Protein backbone atom coordinates (compact mmCIF):
# COMPACT_ATOMS: atom_id res chain seq x y z
CA UNK A 1 0.00 0.00 0.00
CA UNK A 2 1.36 3.41 -1.01
CA UNK A 3 0.77 5.89 1.76
CA UNK A 4 0.98 8.79 -0.70
CA UNK A 5 -2.27 7.63 -2.27
CA UNK A 6 -4.27 6.16 0.61
CA UNK A 7 -5.40 7.32 4.00
CA UNK A 8 -5.19 4.49 6.55
CA UNK A 9 -7.25 4.57 9.76
CA UNK A 10 -6.48 2.00 12.46
CA UNK A 11 -8.05 1.49 15.87
CA UNK A 12 -6.93 -1.20 18.37
CA UNK A 13 -7.50 -4.52 16.76
CA UNK A 14 -10.16 -3.23 14.39
CA UNK A 15 -9.48 -4.17 10.82
CA UNK A 16 -7.69 -1.44 8.89
CA UNK A 17 -10.00 0.86 6.99
CA UNK A 18 -8.55 2.17 3.76
CA UNK A 19 -10.10 5.27 2.18
CA UNK A 20 -8.54 6.03 -1.23
CA UNK A 21 -7.70 9.69 -1.59
CA UNK A 22 -8.25 9.46 -5.33
CA UNK A 23 -11.96 8.87 -4.67
CA UNK A 24 -12.41 12.60 -4.07
CA UNK A 25 -11.53 13.23 -7.72
CA UNK A 26 -14.24 10.86 -8.90
CA UNK A 27 -16.78 12.81 -6.84
CA UNK A 28 -15.67 15.91 -8.78
CA UNK A 29 -16.11 14.01 -12.06
CA UNK A 30 -19.68 13.27 -11.00
CA UNK A 31 -20.37 16.95 -10.30
CA UNK A 32 -18.83 17.98 -13.64
CA UNK A 33 -20.83 15.37 -15.55
CA UNK A 34 -24.02 16.60 -13.89
CA UNK A 35 -23.22 20.20 -14.82
CA UNK A 36 -22.33 19.35 -18.42
CA UNK A 37 -25.57 17.44 -19.02
CA UNK A 38 -28.02 19.64 -17.08
CA UNK A 39 -26.46 23.09 -17.29
CA UNK A 40 -26.73 23.44 -13.51
CA UNK A 41 -24.78 22.50 -10.40
CA UNK A 42 -26.18 19.59 -8.34
CA UNK A 43 -25.81 21.44 -5.03
CA UNK A 44 -26.72 25.05 -5.85
CA UNK A 45 -30.28 26.15 -6.53
CA UNK A 46 -31.33 29.21 -8.52
CA UNK A 47 -33.29 31.65 -6.37
CA UNK A 48 -32.06 30.17 -3.10
CA UNK A 49 -29.25 31.09 -0.71
CA UNK A 50 -26.11 29.47 -2.09
CA UNK A 51 -23.70 30.30 0.70
CA UNK A 52 -20.78 27.95 1.32
CA UNK A 53 -22.50 26.77 4.49
CA UNK A 54 -25.73 25.95 2.66
CA UNK A 55 -23.91 24.21 -0.21
CA UNK A 56 -21.90 22.16 2.30
CA UNK A 57 -25.11 21.16 4.06
CA UNK A 58 -26.63 19.96 0.79
CA UNK A 59 -23.48 18.00 -0.09
CA UNK A 60 -23.53 16.24 3.29
CA UNK A 61 -27.27 15.69 3.74
CA UNK A 62 -29.09 15.72 0.42
CA UNK A 63 -29.09 13.74 -2.79
CA UNK A 64 -29.16 15.88 -5.95
CA UNK A 65 -32.22 15.40 -8.16
CA UNK A 66 -31.42 13.49 -11.36
CA UNK A 67 -33.60 14.87 -14.20
CA UNK A 68 -35.92 12.28 -15.73
CA UNK A 69 -34.72 13.32 -19.17
CA UNK A 70 -31.26 11.81 -18.60
CA UNK A 71 -30.68 8.31 -19.98
CA UNK A 72 -30.55 5.29 -17.68
CA UNK A 73 -26.79 4.72 -18.08
CA UNK A 74 -25.71 8.30 -17.46
CA UNK A 75 -28.11 8.66 -14.53
CA UNK A 76 -26.57 5.54 -13.00
CA UNK A 77 -23.06 6.84 -13.74
CA UNK A 78 -23.69 10.15 -11.94
CA UNK A 79 -25.48 8.48 -9.03
CA UNK A 80 -22.57 6.08 -8.44
CA UNK A 81 -20.04 8.91 -8.53
CA UNK A 82 -22.01 11.09 -6.10
CA UNK A 83 -21.98 8.47 -3.36
CA UNK A 84 -21.05 10.06 -0.04
CA UNK A 85 -19.09 7.05 1.23
CA UNK A 86 -15.81 7.10 -0.79
CA UNK A 87 -15.34 3.35 -0.27
CA UNK A 88 -18.55 2.66 -2.18
CA UNK A 89 -18.04 5.35 -4.81
CA UNK A 90 -17.39 4.39 -8.42
CA UNK A 91 -13.61 4.52 -8.85
CA UNK A 92 -13.00 4.19 -5.13
CA UNK A 93 -11.85 0.58 -5.40
CA UNK A 94 -8.49 -0.90 -6.35
CA UNK A 95 -9.19 -0.55 -10.07
CA UNK A 96 -9.46 3.24 -9.80
CA UNK A 97 -10.24 4.75 -13.24
CA UNK A 98 -10.84 1.34 -14.80
CA UNK A 99 -14.10 1.13 -12.84
CA UNK A 100 -15.33 4.26 -14.62
CA UNK A 101 -14.15 3.03 -18.03
CA UNK A 102 -16.07 -0.23 -17.59
CA UNK A 103 -19.34 1.56 -16.81
CA UNK A 104 -22.10 1.11 -19.45
CA UNK A 105 -22.16 4.87 -20.01
CA UNK A 106 -18.90 4.43 -21.97
CA UNK A 107 -19.82 1.19 -23.71
CA UNK A 108 -19.43 2.68 -27.19
CA UNK A 109 -16.22 4.57 -26.48
CA UNK A 110 -12.84 3.37 -27.78
CA UNK A 111 -10.47 4.53 -25.06
CA UNK A 112 -7.32 3.80 -27.08
CA UNK A 113 -8.59 5.82 -30.03
CA UNK A 114 -9.48 8.62 -27.64
CA UNK A 115 -5.97 8.55 -26.19
CA UNK A 116 -4.50 8.85 -29.70
CA UNK A 117 -6.88 11.79 -30.40
CA UNK A 118 -8.56 9.94 -33.25
CA UNK A 119 -12.08 10.74 -32.03
CA UNK A 120 -13.34 14.22 -33.09
CA UNK A 121 -14.81 16.52 -30.46
CA UNK A 122 -18.61 16.08 -30.27
CA UNK A 123 -19.13 19.80 -29.76
CA UNK A 124 -17.06 22.86 -30.60
CA UNK A 125 -18.27 25.94 -28.69
CA UNK A 126 -18.83 29.10 -30.69
CA UNK A 127 -17.16 32.16 -29.17
CA UNK A 128 -18.40 35.38 -30.74
CA UNK A 129 -16.07 37.77 -28.93
CA UNK A 130 -13.80 38.01 -25.90
CA UNK A 131 -16.78 39.03 -23.73
CA UNK A 132 -19.00 36.11 -24.81
CA UNK A 133 -19.97 33.99 -21.77
CA UNK A 134 -22.93 32.22 -23.39
CA UNK A 135 -21.10 28.87 -23.19
CA UNK A 136 -21.16 29.03 -19.40
CA UNK A 137 -24.17 28.38 -17.18
CA UNK A 138 -26.04 31.57 -16.25
CA UNK A 139 -26.21 30.05 -12.78
CA UNK A 140 -22.59 31.19 -12.44
CA UNK A 141 -22.33 34.15 -14.82
CA UNK A 142 -25.29 35.85 -13.08
CA UNK A 143 -24.08 35.20 -9.54
CA UNK A 144 -23.39 38.33 -7.45
CA UNK A 145 -19.86 38.91 -6.30
CA UNK A 146 -19.34 38.38 -2.57
CA UNK A 147 -16.83 39.91 -0.21
CA UNK A 148 -13.84 37.88 0.87
CA UNK A 149 -13.93 36.81 4.54
CA UNK A 150 -10.25 37.76 4.84
CA UNK A 151 -9.02 40.53 7.12
CA UNK A 152 -9.33 43.96 5.49
CA UNK A 153 -5.84 45.02 4.31
CA UNK A 154 -4.43 48.32 5.58
CA UNK A 155 -4.35 49.75 2.03
CA UNK A 156 -8.03 48.97 1.40
CA UNK A 157 -8.68 52.44 -0.07
CA UNK A 158 -6.29 51.68 -2.96
CA UNK A 159 -7.16 48.01 -3.42
CA UNK A 160 -8.96 48.50 -6.77
CA UNK A 161 -6.58 51.04 -8.29
CA UNK A 162 -4.79 49.67 -11.31
CA UNK A 163 -7.42 46.99 -11.97
CA UNK A 164 -8.72 46.94 -15.54
CA UNK A 165 -12.28 46.34 -14.32
CA UNK A 166 -14.18 47.94 -11.48
CA UNK A 167 -17.76 46.71 -11.00
CA UNK A 168 -20.45 49.35 -11.70
CA UNK A 169 -21.95 48.69 -8.27
CA UNK A 170 -18.62 49.85 -6.78
CA UNK A 171 -17.84 52.65 -9.21
CA UNK A 172 -21.32 54.20 -9.06
CA UNK A 173 -21.78 53.99 -5.30
CA UNK A 174 -20.63 56.55 -2.76
CA UNK A 175 -17.30 55.20 -1.50
CA UNK A 176 -13.55 55.83 -1.49
CA UNK A 177 -13.14 54.47 -5.00
CA UNK A 178 -15.89 56.55 -6.59
CA UNK A 179 -14.67 59.66 -4.75
CA UNK A 180 -11.25 59.13 -6.27
CA UNK A 181 -12.52 58.39 -9.77
CA UNK A 182 -15.27 60.97 -10.10
CA UNK A 183 -13.80 63.90 -8.13
CA UNK A 184 -10.51 65.82 -8.42
CA UNK A 185 -7.60 64.53 -6.33
CA UNK A 186 -4.56 66.33 -4.97
CA UNK A 187 -2.09 63.63 -5.98
CA UNK A 188 -3.17 62.21 -9.34
CA UNK A 189 -2.78 58.49 -9.89
CA UNK A 190 -2.22 57.24 -13.45
CA UNK A 191 -4.80 54.41 -13.38
CA UNK A 192 -7.52 56.38 -11.56
CA UNK A 193 -6.91 59.43 -13.81
CA UNK A 194 -7.42 57.24 -16.88
CA UNK A 195 -10.73 55.88 -15.62
CA UNK A 196 -11.81 59.36 -14.51
CA UNK A 197 -11.11 60.71 -17.97
CA UNK A 198 -13.09 57.87 -19.53
CA UNK A 199 -16.05 58.58 -17.25
CA UNK A 200 -15.88 62.35 -17.65
CA UNK A 201 -15.63 62.05 -21.44
CA UNK A 202 -18.52 59.59 -21.54
CA UNK A 203 -21.44 60.75 -23.70
CA UNK A 204 -23.73 59.65 -20.88
CA UNK A 205 -22.19 62.03 -18.33
CA UNK A 206 -22.25 64.83 -20.87
CA UNK A 207 -26.04 64.59 -20.83
CA UNK A 208 -26.95 63.19 -17.40
CA UNK A 209 -26.08 63.75 -13.73
CA UNK A 210 -25.97 61.05 -11.00
CA UNK A 211 -25.95 61.77 -7.26
CA UNK A 212 -23.85 59.07 -5.59
CA UNK A 213 -25.22 60.05 -2.18
CA UNK A 214 -28.60 58.59 -3.17
CA UNK A 215 -29.49 54.97 -2.52
CA UNK A 216 -29.15 52.68 -5.53
CA UNK A 217 -32.31 51.30 -7.12
CA UNK A 218 -30.76 47.85 -7.60
CA UNK A 219 -27.55 46.08 -8.53
CA UNK A 220 -26.08 42.85 -9.85
CA UNK A 221 -22.73 41.27 -10.67
CA UNK A 222 -22.14 43.42 -13.75
CA UNK A 223 -24.66 46.23 -13.35
CA UNK A 224 -26.13 48.84 -11.07
CA UNK A 225 -29.35 50.85 -11.41
CA UNK A 226 -29.51 54.47 -10.22
CA UNK A 227 -31.62 57.58 -10.59
CA UNK A 228 -30.27 60.11 -13.06
CA UNK A 229 -31.33 63.58 -14.22
CA UNK A 230 -31.09 64.96 -17.74
CA UNK A 231 -28.96 68.11 -17.59
CA UNK A 232 -30.97 70.15 -20.12
CA UNK A 233 -34.55 69.13 -19.34
CA UNK A 234 -34.24 68.31 -15.62
CA UNK A 235 -36.32 65.18 -16.21
CA UNK A 236 -35.67 62.17 -13.98
CA UNK A 237 -34.89 58.70 -15.32
CA UNK A 238 -33.57 55.39 -14.06
CA UNK A 239 -30.30 54.26 -15.62
CA UNK A 240 -29.10 50.68 -15.67
CA UNK A 241 -25.30 50.82 -15.96
CA UNK A 242 -23.90 47.57 -17.34
CA UNK A 243 -20.21 46.72 -17.57
CA UNK A 244 -18.88 46.13 -21.08
CA UNK A 245 -17.49 42.91 -19.64
CA UNK A 246 -20.92 41.44 -20.31
CA UNK A 247 -22.93 41.70 -23.53
CA UNK A 248 -26.39 43.20 -22.95
CA UNK A 249 -27.21 43.62 -26.64
CA UNK A 250 -29.93 40.97 -26.51
CA UNK A 251 -31.58 42.54 -23.44
CA UNK A 252 -31.64 45.92 -25.20
CA UNK A 253 -33.01 44.54 -28.48
CA UNK A 254 -35.77 42.55 -26.80
CA UNK A 255 -36.82 45.48 -24.61
CA UNK A 256 -36.92 47.67 -27.71
CA UNK A 257 -39.08 45.06 -29.45
CA UNK A 258 -41.59 45.30 -26.60
CA UNK A 259 -41.91 49.08 -26.52
CA UNK A 260 -45.36 50.61 -26.94
CA UNK A 261 -47.30 48.74 -24.25
CA UNK A 262 -48.50 50.74 -21.21
CA UNK A 263 -47.47 47.96 -18.79
CA UNK A 264 -43.89 47.46 -20.00
CA UNK A 265 -41.13 49.79 -18.83
CA UNK A 266 -40.19 52.46 -21.38
CA UNK A 267 -36.65 52.50 -22.74
CA UNK A 268 -35.69 56.14 -23.31
CA UNK A 269 -32.14 55.84 -24.60
CA UNK A 270 -29.07 53.60 -24.85
CA UNK A 271 -25.59 55.14 -24.54
CA UNK A 272 -22.30 53.27 -24.83
CA UNK A 273 -18.83 54.43 -23.81
CA UNK A 274 -15.48 52.67 -23.38
CA UNK A 275 -16.39 51.12 -20.04
CA UNK A 276 -20.17 50.80 -19.71
CA UNK A 277 -23.49 50.52 -21.49
CA UNK A 278 -26.19 52.84 -20.11
CA UNK A 279 -29.86 51.87 -20.44
CA UNK A 280 -31.88 55.03 -19.70
CA UNK A 281 -35.35 53.94 -18.57
CA UNK A 282 -38.42 55.63 -17.18
CA UNK A 283 -38.16 56.10 -13.41
CA UNK A 284 -40.79 54.01 -11.60
CA UNK A 285 -41.33 55.54 -8.15
CA UNK A 286 -44.26 53.45 -6.92
CA UNK A 287 -42.27 50.51 -5.57
CA UNK A 288 -42.62 46.75 -6.00
CA UNK A 289 -45.92 44.89 -6.23
CA UNK A 290 -45.87 43.10 -2.86
CA UNK A 291 -44.57 46.15 -0.98
CA UNK A 292 -47.50 48.17 -2.30
CA UNK A 293 -50.00 45.47 -1.34
CA UNK A 294 -48.60 45.21 2.20
CA UNK A 295 -49.08 48.95 2.71
CA UNK A 296 -52.80 48.66 1.95
CA UNK A 297 -55.29 48.13 4.77
CA UNK A 298 -57.09 45.66 2.50
CA UNK A 299 -56.51 44.16 -0.93
CA UNK A 300 -59.46 42.62 -2.75
CA UNK A 301 -59.80 39.94 -5.41
CA UNK A 302 -61.23 42.63 -7.70
CA UNK A 303 -58.01 44.67 -7.38
CA UNK A 304 -55.93 41.54 -8.04
CA UNK A 305 -58.04 40.82 -11.12
CA UNK A 306 -57.44 44.31 -12.49
CA UNK A 307 -53.68 44.07 -12.02
CA UNK A 308 -53.47 40.59 -13.52
CA UNK A 309 -55.50 41.70 -16.55
CA UNK A 310 -52.82 44.33 -17.26
CA UNK A 311 -49.99 41.85 -16.76
CA UNK A 312 -51.62 39.26 -19.03
CA UNK A 313 -52.03 41.96 -21.68
CA UNK A 314 -48.34 42.90 -21.39
CA UNK A 315 -47.17 39.28 -21.55
CA UNK A 316 -49.42 38.61 -24.55
CA UNK A 317 -47.86 41.67 -26.21
CA UNK A 318 -44.35 40.30 -25.55
CA UNK A 319 -45.22 36.83 -26.83
CA UNK A 320 -46.73 38.28 -30.01
CA UNK A 321 -43.25 39.65 -30.73
CA UNK A 322 -41.58 36.34 -29.95
CA UNK A 323 -40.14 37.51 -26.60
CA UNK A 324 -40.23 35.21 -23.54
CA UNK A 325 -39.49 37.07 -20.29
CA UNK A 326 -38.58 34.00 -18.15
CA UNK A 327 -38.26 35.93 -14.87
CA UNK A 328 -41.71 37.23 -14.03
CA UNK A 329 -41.94 37.76 -10.25
CA UNK A 330 -43.22 40.48 -7.88
CA UNK A 331 -39.75 42.09 -7.67
CA UNK A 332 -39.88 42.75 -11.42
CA UNK A 333 -43.30 44.40 -11.27
CA UNK A 334 -43.07 48.10 -10.37
CA UNK A 335 -45.60 50.93 -10.17
CA UNK A 336 -45.14 54.28 -11.89
CA UNK A 337 -45.97 56.32 -8.75
CA UNK A 338 -47.63 56.07 -5.33
CA UNK A 339 -51.09 57.13 -6.53
CA UNK A 340 -53.98 54.66 -6.40
CA UNK A 341 -54.37 54.78 -10.19
CA UNK A 342 -50.66 54.15 -10.89
CA UNK A 343 -49.81 51.80 -13.73
CA UNK A 344 -47.96 48.55 -13.06
CA UNK A 345 -45.01 47.80 -15.34
CA UNK A 346 -42.86 44.77 -16.14
CA UNK A 347 -39.11 45.44 -15.86
CA UNK A 348 -35.78 43.59 -16.16
CA UNK A 349 -35.40 41.78 -19.49
CA UNK A 350 -32.02 40.31 -18.48
CA UNK A 351 -33.31 36.71 -18.72
CA UNK A 352 -35.55 37.36 -21.74
CA UNK A 353 -34.98 35.42 -24.94
CA UNK A 354 -36.30 35.56 -28.49
CA UNK A 355 -38.14 32.36 -29.31
CA UNK A 356 -38.32 31.34 -32.93
CA UNK A 357 -41.50 29.61 -34.09
CA UNK A 358 -41.51 25.90 -33.15
CA UNK A 359 -38.03 26.27 -31.63
CA UNK A 360 -37.99 25.43 -27.89
CA UNK A 361 -35.92 27.05 -25.14
CA UNK A 362 -33.55 24.94 -23.05
CA UNK A 363 -31.54 27.15 -20.66
CA UNK A 364 -32.86 26.74 -17.07
CA UNK A 365 -33.24 30.45 -16.22
CA UNK A 366 -35.63 31.08 -13.35
CA UNK A 367 -36.32 32.25 -9.82
CA UNK A 368 -37.26 29.00 -8.09
CA UNK A 369 -40.62 29.87 -6.49
CA UNK A 370 -41.97 31.29 -9.76
CA UNK A 371 -40.48 28.71 -12.16
CA UNK A 372 -42.69 26.47 -14.29
CA UNK A 373 -42.35 22.65 -13.99
CA UNK A 374 -41.16 22.28 -17.58
CA UNK A 375 -38.27 24.70 -16.91
CA UNK A 376 -37.14 22.66 -13.92
CA UNK A 377 -37.56 19.22 -15.47
CA UNK A 378 -34.67 19.53 -17.94
CA UNK A 379 -36.66 17.73 -20.62
CA UNK A 380 -34.72 17.55 -23.95
CA UNK A 381 -37.83 18.83 -25.73
CA UNK A 382 -37.34 22.11 -23.84
CA UNK A 383 -40.03 24.62 -22.95
CA UNK A 384 -41.80 27.57 -24.55
CA UNK A 385 -43.45 30.91 -23.75
CA UNK A 386 -46.06 29.20 -21.58
CA UNK A 387 -43.54 29.27 -18.71
CA UNK A 388 -44.48 32.97 -18.34
CA UNK A 389 -48.14 32.04 -17.88
CA UNK A 390 -47.26 29.71 -14.99
CA UNK A 391 -45.35 32.58 -13.37
CA UNK A 392 -48.41 34.83 -13.71
CA UNK A 393 -50.48 32.20 -11.91
CA UNK A 394 -47.95 32.08 -9.07
CA UNK A 395 -47.97 35.90 -8.90
CA UNK A 396 -51.78 35.97 -8.63
CA UNK A 397 -51.69 33.41 -5.82
CA UNK A 398 -48.97 35.42 -4.08
CA UNK A 399 -50.97 38.66 -4.37
CA UNK A 400 -53.95 37.09 -2.64
CA UNK A 401 -52.15 34.93 -0.08
CA UNK A 402 -49.08 36.97 0.77
CA UNK A 403 -46.65 34.22 -0.19
CA UNK A 404 -45.90 31.93 -3.11
CA UNK A 405 -47.78 28.60 -3.39
CA UNK A 406 -44.51 26.69 -3.56
CA UNK A 407 -42.37 27.76 -0.64
CA UNK A 408 -40.09 26.22 1.96
CA UNK A 409 -42.34 24.85 4.71
CA UNK A 410 -39.57 24.96 7.30
CA UNK A 411 -35.92 25.90 7.63
CA UNK A 412 -35.01 22.28 6.92
CA UNK A 413 -37.12 22.08 3.77
CA UNK A 414 -34.68 21.79 0.87
CA UNK A 415 -34.83 23.47 -2.52
CA UNK A 416 -35.07 19.99 -4.05
CA UNK A 417 -38.28 19.40 -2.08
CA UNK A 418 -39.71 22.70 -3.34
CA UNK A 419 -38.77 21.71 -6.90
CA UNK A 420 -40.53 18.37 -6.45
CA UNK A 421 -43.72 20.12 -5.29
CA UNK A 422 -43.58 22.48 -8.29
CA UNK A 423 -43.14 19.57 -10.70
CA UNK A 424 -46.03 17.74 -9.06
CA UNK A 425 -48.24 20.84 -8.81
CA UNK A 426 -48.63 20.30 -5.05
CA UNK A 427 -50.23 23.34 -3.43
CA UNK A 428 -53.36 24.22 -1.52
CA UNK A 429 -55.82 27.12 -1.39
CA UNK A 430 -57.53 26.09 1.81
CA UNK A 431 -55.15 27.07 4.58
CA UNK A 432 -54.07 30.41 3.11
CA UNK A 433 -57.30 31.65 1.52
CA UNK A 434 -59.59 30.19 4.14
CA UNK A 435 -57.98 32.30 6.82
CA UNK A 436 -58.61 35.58 4.99
N, C-alpha and C positions, 0 to 999 in steps of 0.2 A: 504494500500500500504506500502511495506517494503522499506524504503529508502536505506537499504543496498544493495538492488538488482536493484533498478530503479533510473534513472536520471530524475528528474522532471524539466521542463522548463516552467516558467510562465511569462506572459507579459500582464499587465494591461487589465484585462477583457477578454483577449483571452483565449480560452479554454485550459486547461492544456494539454501539449504534453508530453507523457510518452515514453521514449526510453529505453527499457530493456537493461541493461548492459550485460545480458547473451547472447544477440544476437551476440556479437563479437565472442563468442566461436563457434557459428554455422557457421559463416564465415570461421573460421579456419578448421572446419570439411569439408566444401566444398573444400577448398584448398587441404587438405589431401586426400580426395576422388579422386580429379582430379589427384594428383600425383601418387596415388596407381594404378590407372587404365590406365594412359598414360605414366608413367615413367618420367614425366617432370613437372616442376612447371608452373602454369597458367600465371605467370607474369614475368618470366625470359625467355630469348630467347638465345639459343646457337648461338655464333658468334656475338652477339650484346653486347653493353655496358650494364652491369647489375649493375650499381651503385645504391645505396639506393635511390637517387633522381629519377633515371629513373624508378625503380621498383615502387616507390610511385606514379609517374605520371601515370603509366599503371593501377595501382590499382584504382586511382581516375577517370581516363578518358577513359579507354578502357574496352572492354568486352573480356574475354579470349576465344579463338576459341575452340569449342567443337568438337573433331574428329567425323567424320561421322560414324566411326566404333563402337562407343559406342551405346548401346541400348537406346531405347526411354525413358524408366523409369529412368535410371541412368543419362542420359543427362538432363532430367527435374529436377532430384534431385539436381544435381550440379548447374544448372542454378538458381534454387530457393534459394540455399544457398549463391550464389555469387551475391546477390542483394545488391546494394550499400546502399539503404535506409533500415536501420535496422528494421523499423516498418513493412516493407513489406517482410522481409526475412523469410524464413521457420524457425520456431522455435522462431521467434520474438514476437509471440502472447502470450496470457495468458497460453496456454497449453504447452509452452516450448518444452521439448523433445518429448512430445506425438505427436506433429505435425510431427516430423521426423519419428517416429515409424509408423504413419498412412500412410506414403507415399507409393505409389505402388512399389517402389524399394525394400521395405522390405516385400512385400505381402506374401512371402513364409517362412518368418522367425518367429520362435516361441521364443518370447522374454523371456518367463518364463524358457524355457529349456536352453536358452543361459545364463540366470542369474545363473542357477544351474550347469553350465558347462557341460551340457549333449550333446552339439553339438561339434563334433571334429573340429579342425582347418582345414580350406580348403587348407592351404598351409604351409608346414614347411620348412623354408629356410635351405639350405645346407651351412654350414660354413666349409671350407676346412682347414683353419688355422687362427691364430690370426690376420694375416695381410689381410685376405680375405675381400674385400669391394665390391665384385661383386653383392651383394644384394642391394646395394645402387645405385641410379641414377648417371651415369657418369657426368651428368650436375653439380653435387655437388662435386664428388670425383676428378674431373679434374679442378675444379675452382682454380685460383691462389690465394695465400694468399695476403691479403691487409693490409697495415699498419693501426694501430689504430689511430683515430684522437685525442687521448688524448695527454696531454702535455708530452714531453719527460722527463722521470725521471732523477734525477741527477746522478744515478748510471747506466746510459744507457750502459756503456762499459762492465758491468758485468751481464747484464740482462739475457743472455742466459746461463750463467755458471750454471752447476748443472742440466740443462734440459737433459732428456734422448734422445731427438731428436733435432738436429739442421738441418734445411733444407740445401740441397746441394748448393742452390743458395746463401746462406749466408756463409756456410763453405768454398766454393770454389770461393769466391769473395774477392778482396782486401778490408779488413776492420779490425776493432779492434778485432773481434772474430777470424778471420782467422789468424791474426798476432799472437794471443795468442796461438792458437791451433797448428799452423804449424811452429812456431819459438820458440827458447829457451826463457824462462822468468826468471827474477831475483828471484821473489818470486813464487815458484811453487804452483799451486792450484790443489787439488786432482782431481776434476772433469775434468778440462781442461787437466791435465797430462794424465789421462786415455784415453781421446779421442785422444790426440796427439800420445800416444803410439799405439793406434789402427790404426791411419792413417800411422804413420811411419813404422809399421810392416806390412802394407797392401802389398800384392803381386803386386798390381798395382804400388804403389810408389817405389817398388824395381826395376821396369822395366821402368817406365815413369816419366818424369818431367812435371810440370805444372807451368807456370808463372802467378801468380795472378794479376800482373800489367796489363796484357792484357785484352782487352774487351772480355766478354763472347760471344759465338756464339748464344746462346739461353738459355731460362730457362722456368721452369714450377713449379707447386706446389711441386712436389717431385723429380725434376731433374734439372740439369744444364748441358749445353754442352760447352766444352772448347777445345782449341787447346792443344795438348800434344806432347811430343817428346820422342821417344824411346832412352833410355840412351846408348845402345850399337851401334845402327845403325845410330842414328841421324835423322831418318825418322820422318816426321810430320804426325800426325793423329788428328782426332776429337774424343773426348771421351764424351759420354753421361753418366753422373754420376747420378744414380737413387737410391734414398733412399730405404733401405730394408723394410721401412714401407709400400711400395707398391710392388706388385708382377708383375715383368715385364717378367716373363718366357714366356708368350704367345707372346709378342712382339719379343723376341729373337728368338723363334722357328720359327715364321712366316717369319722373315727376313732371317733366315738361309735357309728356304725352297725356298726363292726367289733368292738365290745367283746364279751367273753365267750369268746374263743378263747385257749387257753393259750400260743400262739406269736405273739400280737400284743400290743404294748405296752399296758399299762393306763392309761387316762386317769382320773386321780383327781378333778380339779376344773378349772374354767375361771373365772378372775377377770379382770374388766375394770375399769380405772380411766381417768383422763383421758388418759393418755399411752400405756399399753401394755395388751396382752392377755397373760395369764399362763396357760399350759397346764401344769398340775401333773401330772406323769407318774410312773410307778414308776421308781425309780432302778436302772438296770441296770449292775452293777459288774463283770461278767465280761469286758468288752472286745469288740472286733469279731471277726468270724468268722476272717479270715485271720491276725490277730495271735495268736489262740488256737491255730490249727493250727500256726503256726511255732514256738510254744513247746513243742509236743509232740515227743518223740523219734521217734515214728512216727505216721502217720495212715492208717488202713486204708480200703478201699472199703466195708467193713461200717459203719464209723463215718459215712462220707459218706452212705451209704444211709439210715441212721437220721435224720441231720439233714435230708436232702432230703425224707424222708417227712413230717416235721413242717412244713417250709416249704410243701410241696404242699398239705397239709391247711389251713394258714393262708390260702394264696392261694385255694383252693377256697371257703373260708368267706367271704372278701372278695367273690369273684365272685358268690356266691349272693345277696349283698346289693347287687349292681350296682356295686361299687366296683372300679376298676382302679388299681393302685398306680403303675405307669409308671416307677418308679425303684428297682427291686429290684437290689441290688448288695451286695457283702460289707460295705461301710461302713454299710449300713442294717440289718445283722443283728447284734444284740448278745446277749450271754449275761447271765443274771440274776446270776450270781456266778462265782467261780473254781473251784467244785467240779466234779468230773468229770460229775456228773449234772445240771448246770445246764441250764435250759431256754434255747432260742434264741428270740429274739423279733424280729419285723419292726417297724421304727420309721420315722419321717419320712413323713408322708402329705402333704407339701407339694405334690407333683406329682400326687397322686391325683385322680381325677375320677369322677363318677357317670355311668355309661353306661346310657342308656335302651335298652330292648329294640329291636333292629334299627336303632339309631341309632349310626353310627360316630363315632370320635374323629378329630380332624384335627391338633390342635396337636402339633408335633414336640418333645415333652418327653422327654429321655433323657440318660443318661450313655453316651457313645459306645460303649465296649467292651461294654456290656451291652444295647445297643439292638437291637430286632428289625428285620429288613430292611424290613418294611412301614411302620415308623415313619420310616425314613430315606428311603424312596422318594418320599414326597410325593404318592402316588396320590390322585386326587380321591375315590375310594371310601373313603378313610380306613383306619383299623385298629380292632381290637377288643381284648377282654381277653386274647386269646392272646399279645399282646406280653409279658405277664408270664411266660408259660410259656417263651418263648425265653430270657428273662433267667434263669430257674431253670436251664435247660440250661447257660448260660454259667457260672453260679455253681458247678454241679456239676463242670464241667470245671476251673474255677479251683481248687476245693478239692483236686482230685486231682493237678493239674499245677503248681500254684503261680503260675500266671499265666493271663490270659484267652486264649481261643483266637484272638481277633482283636486283635492288638496291633501296635504299631509294630515292624517288624523291624530298624530302624536309626534313627539320629538324623535321617536324611534322609527317612525314610518319612513321607509326608504323611497327614493325617487323611482326605483324599479317597481315598487308597489303602486305608486301613483300612475306610472306608465301602464301597468297591467290593468288598472281600473279604467283608464282612458280607452285602451284597446277593447275592453269588454263593455264599455258604455255603462259602467256601474256608478250610478248616482241616485239621489233621492230628493224629491220635493218636500216630503212630509215634514221632516224635522225642522228645516229652515223656514219654509213658507207657512207651515202650520202655526208657528210661534208668532207670526206677524199680526 
